């Protein structure tokens, strides 16, 4: 049943089944990014809800060590675990295991555009066969008692923008919330997200709809909500090197005033705590390798001169010793005029 007033999202309840997120700004599931340390940090800094990076359902059932890390629950509540796959049996089994491990919501990935995922007929490839996609949704919904959500794109390509149809059929199959990235799979991340087209999804269903894609600032969040009529926004790449951004946007939407990013010293404290948490989560050697991209994003987002950032990135993102990497990151934020790494260290 379509929503009666798609443009009045702030007045509609925002729930996933019986679960009510604390605000309407969500952190997107991002493979290789939204691991437990990043999700915990974004949650602590005010994100309304955070979603795990995608977990292959068959691998979860087989308890692969790498998947165990991806599916780690931690202290975050509610715990939303995203599953990806193309076989109803394994999707249902993965959902049962996720629920048993404490998942409060199971999210189904039908939006990932990566070739290694679509080549296995998973992710956004499922939007080419809605009957098969619905079979997976029904299997997951029947396997668990917790709410099930769905993340999708607008369609496979511009000739097949079938997101409204998939959304309508998914709601009938038991989906409690739908997130839509405003691009087709064939766009990958090129061009601009079409927030206006997401309004067609909002009009097709009565469950909450979340708009995603190209939302990195409070102004973009407000515009995406206005154009889509969605109930909430989802922040993806806009949170790279800025895990405070979902919380910042949530506060701006709630109060009408943008609090701005944290002061540089506070950004440094956050960056250091993030890297330390990654070292604890993965072990120091693997954790440092995994942290390098985050360190680069923190440096780039500091607002400092590009040449300065480049010099520090060259040093910190090639450092093999975790202790020296942490000390160097602290130096970058400690120095008022960091210049080159050697000058600051001196």
C-alpha positions in Angstrom: 0.0 0.0 0.0 1.6 3.3 -1.0 2.4 6.0 1.6 -0.3 8.7 1.7 2.1 11.6 2.0 5.6 10.9 0.5 6.8 14.4 1.1 6.1 14.6 4.9 8.8 12.2 6.0 9.6 13.9 9.4 6.0 13.2 10.5 6.0 9.5 9.7 7.3 7.0 12.2 10.7 5.7 11.3 11.0 2.1 12.4 12.3 -1.3 11.2 9.7 -3.6 12.5 9.5 -2.7 16.2 13.0 -1.2 16.2 13.2 2.6 16.2 16.6 4.1 15.3 17.6 7.1 17.4 17.7 9.4 14.3 17.2 9.3 10.6 20.8 9.3 9.4 22.3 5.9 8.8 25.8 4.7 8.0 25.9 2.6 4.8 27.2 -0.9 4.6 30.6 -0.5 2.8 32.8 -3.5 1.9 36.2 -3.1 3.4 35.2 0.1 5.3 32.3 -0.4 7.7 34.0 -3.0 9.8 33.3 -3.2 13.6 35.8 -0.4 14.6 34.4 2.0 12.1 30.8 1.2 12.9 31.4 1.5 16.6 33.0 4.9 16.1 30.2 6.2 13.9 27.6 4.9 16.3 29.4 6.6 19.3 29.5 9.8 17.3 25.8 9.9 16.6 24.8 7.8 13.6 21.2 6.7 14.0 21.9 3.2 12.8 25.0 1.5 11.4 25.0 -1.5 9.0 27.8 -4.2 8.7 29.8 -4.6 5.6 28.3 -7.3 3.4 28.7 -10.8 4.5 28.5 -13.7 2.1 25.7 -16.0 3.4 27.4 -19.3 2.4 30.7 -18.2 4.0 28.9 -17.2 7.2 27.3 -20.6 7.4 30.8 -22.2 6.9 32.4 -19.9 9.6 35.3 -18.6 7.5 37.7 -16.7 9.8 37.5 -13.5 7.6 33.7 -13.6 7.7 33.8 -14.0 11.5 35.5 -10.6 11.7 33.0 -9.0 9.3 30.0 -10.4 11.2 31.3 -9.3 14.6 28.6 -7.8 16.8 30.5 -5.8 19.3 28.5 -3.6 21.6 26.4 -1.9 19.0 22.7 -2.0 19.3 20.7 -2.6 17.3 23.0 -4.9 15.4 22.3 -4.9 11.6 24.0 -7.5 9.6 23.9 -7.4 5.8 23.9 -10.6 3.8 24.7 -11.1 0.1 24.2 -14.2 -2.0 22.2 -15.8 -4.8 20.9 -19.1 -3.4 17.8 -19.2 -1.3 19.1 -22.1 0.8 22.3 -20.3 1.8 20.6 -16.9 2.3 18.1 -18.5 4.7 20.9 -20.4 6.5 23.0 -17.3 6.8 20.0 -15.4 8.2 19.4 -18.0 10.8 23.0 -17.9 11.9 23.0 -14.1 12.0 19.9 -14.1 14.1 21.5 -16.7 16.5 24.6 -14.5 16.8 22.5 -11.6 17.9 21.5 -9.7 14.8 18.5 -7.4 15.4 17.9 -6.8 11.7 19.0 -8.8 8.6 19.7 -6.6 5.6 19.7 -8.1 2.1 22.2 -6.7 -0.4 20.7 -6.2 -3.9 22.7 -3.1 -4.6 26.4 -3.9 -4.7 27.7 -3.1 -8.3 31.1 -4.7 -8.0 31.9 -7.1 -10.8 33.1 -9.8 -8.4 29.7 -9.7 -6.8 27.4 -9.3 -9.8 29.5 -11.9 -11.7 28.2 -14.4 -9.1 24.7 -13.2 -9.8 24.5 -11.5 -6.4 24.2 -7.9 -5.4 22.6 -5.6 -8.0 22.6 -8.5 -10.6 19.5 -9.7 -8.8 17.6 -6.7 -10.1 17.8 -8.4 -13.6 15.6 -11.2 -12.3 12.9 -10.0 -9.9 11.3 -13.4 -9.5 14.6 -14.9 -8.3 15.2 -11.8 -6.1 11.8 -12.3 -4.5 12.6 -16.0 -3.9 15.7 -14.9 -1.8 13.7 -12.3 0.1 10.9 -14.8 1.0 13.5 -17.4 2.1 15.2 -14.9 4.4 12.0 -13.5 5.8 10.7 -17.0 6.5 13.9 -18.1 8.2 14.0 -15.5 11.0 11.9 -13.7 13.5 13.8 -10.4 13.3 12.9 -7.7 10.8 14.4 -7.9 7.3 15.5 -4.9 5.2 16.6 -4.5 1.6 19.2 -2.4 -0.1 19.0 -1.9 -3.8 19.8 0.4 -6.7 17.4 2.1 -9.2 17.8 -0.9 -11.5 20.5 -2.7 -13.6 20.7 0.1 -16.2 18.6 3.1 -17.4 16.5 0.9 -19.6 15.4 -1.2 -16.6 14.8 1.1 -13.6 12.6 -1.4 -11.8 13.3 -0.3 -8.2 9.6 0.7 -7.5 8.4 -2.7 -8.7 11.0 -4.6 -6.6 10.2 -2.5 -3.6 6.5 -3.1 -3.9 7.0 -6.9 -4.3 9.6 -6.9 -1.5 7.2 -5.3 0.9 4.6 -7.9 0.1 7.2 -10.6 0.8 7.9 -9.3 4.3 10.5 -6.5 3.9 10.3 -3.9 6.7 12.6 -1.2 5.3 14.0 -0.3 1.9 17.2 1.6 1.1 17.8 2.9 -2.4 21.0 4.1 -3.9 20.0 6.6 -6.5 22.0 5.1 -9.4 21.7 2.1 -11.6 24.3 -0.7 -11.4 25.8 0.2 -14.7 26.5 3.7 -13.5 28.6 2.3 -10.6 29.5 5.7 -8.9 29.5 7.9 -12.0 27.2 10.8 -12.6 24.9 12.1 -9.9 22.5 10.1 -7.8 18.9 10.6 -8.9 17.2 11.4 -5.6 14.0 12.4 -7.4 13.6 8.9 -8.8 13.7 7.4 -5.3 10.3 9.2 -4.8 8.8 6.6 -7.1 9.9 3.9 -4.6 8.5 6.0 -1.7 5.1 6.2 -3.5 5.1 2.4 -4.2 5.4 1.2 -0.6 4.2 2.0 3.0 7.4 0.7 4.7 10.1 3.3 5.5 12.4 4.2 2.6 16.0 5.4 3.0 17.7 7.5 0.2 21.4 6.9 -0.5 24.1 8.2 -2.8 26.1 11.5 -3.0 24.9 12.6 0.5 27.9 14.0 2.4 26.7 17.3 3.9 23.7 18.5 5.9 22.6 20.5 2.8 22.8 17.4 0.6 20.9 15.4 3.1 18.1 18.0 3.3 17.9 18.1 -0.5 17.9 14.3 -0.8 15.0 14.1 1.7 13.0 16.8 -0.1 13.5 15.4 -3.6 12.9 11.8 -2.6 10.3 12.1 0.1 12.3 9.4 1.9 12.1 8.8 5.6 15.9 8.8 6.2 19.2 9.2 4.6 22.2 6.9 4.4 25.7 8.2 4.3 28.4 6.2 2.5 31.5 7.7 1.0 30.8 11.0 2.8 31.9 9.3 6.0 35.3 8.3 4.7 37.8 9.9 7.1 34.8 11.5 8.9 32.9 8.9 11.1 31.4 11.9 12.8 29.5 13.0 9.6 26.3 10.9 10.1 26.0 12.4 13.6 26.8 15.9 12.4 24.1 15.6 9.7 21.6 14.2 12.1 22.1 17.2 14.5 21.8 19.6 11.6 18.6 18.1 10.4 17.1 18.0 13.9 18.0 21.6 14.8 18.4 23.4 11.6 22.0 24.4 12.5 25.1 22.7 11.2 27.5 22.1 14.1 30.3 21.7 11.7 33.1 19.1 11.9 35.0 18.6 15.2 38.0 20.8 15.9 41.2 19.5 14.4 42.5 18.3 17.8 39.3 16.3 18.3 39.6 14.9 14.8 43.1 13.7 15.7 41.8 12.0 18.9 39.1 10.2 16.8 41.6 9.1 14.2 44.0 7.7 16.7 41.3 5.9 18.6 40.1 4.4 15.3 43.5 3.1 14.3 44.1 1.7 17.8 40.7 -0.1 17.6 41.7 -1.6 14.2 45.0 -2.9 15.6 43.1 -4.6 18.4 40.4 -6.0 16.1 42.7 -7.4 13.4 46.0 -7.7 15.1 48.8 -5.2 14.7 50.2 -6.2 11.3 46.9 -6.8 9.5 45.3 -4.0 11.4 47.9 -1.5 10.2 47.4 -2.6 6.6 43.7 -2.2 6.9 44.0 1.2 8.6 46.1 2.8 5.9 43.2 3.9 3.7 41.5 5.4 6.7 44.7 7.3 7.7 44.8 8.7 4.2 41.2 9.8 4.4 41.7 11.4 7.8 44.7 13.4 6.4 42.9 14.5 3.3 39.9 15.6 5.3 42.0 17.7 7.8 41.8 20.8 5.6 45.5 21.2 5.5 47.5 22.0 2.4 47.5 19.3 -0.3 51.3 19.2 -0.5 51.5 18.8 3.2 48.9 16.0 3.2 50.7 14.2 0.4 54.0 14.2 2.3 52.4 12.8 5.4 50.4 10.2 3.5 53.6 9.0 1.8 55.1 8.5 5.3 52.2 7.2 7.3 50.6 5.0 4.7 53.9 3.1 4.0 54.9 2.7 7.6 55.2 -0.9 8.6 55.5 -0.4 12.4 52.2 0.3 14.1 53.8 2.2 17.0 55.6 4.6 14.6 52.4 5.0 12.5 50.4 6.0 15.6 53.1 8.4 16.8 53.3 10.0 13.3 49.6 10.4 13.1 49.6 12.1 16.5 52.4 14.4 15.3 50.3 15.4 12.3 47.5 16.7 14.5 49.8 18.0 17.3 51.8 20.4 15.1 50.1 23.7 14.3 52.1 24.0 11.1 53.1 20.4 10.3 55.2 21.1 7.2 57.0 17.9 6.3 57.0 14.9 8.6 60.7 15.3 9.4 60.2 19.0 10.4 57.4 18.1 12.8 59.2 15.2 14.3 62.2 17.4 15.0 
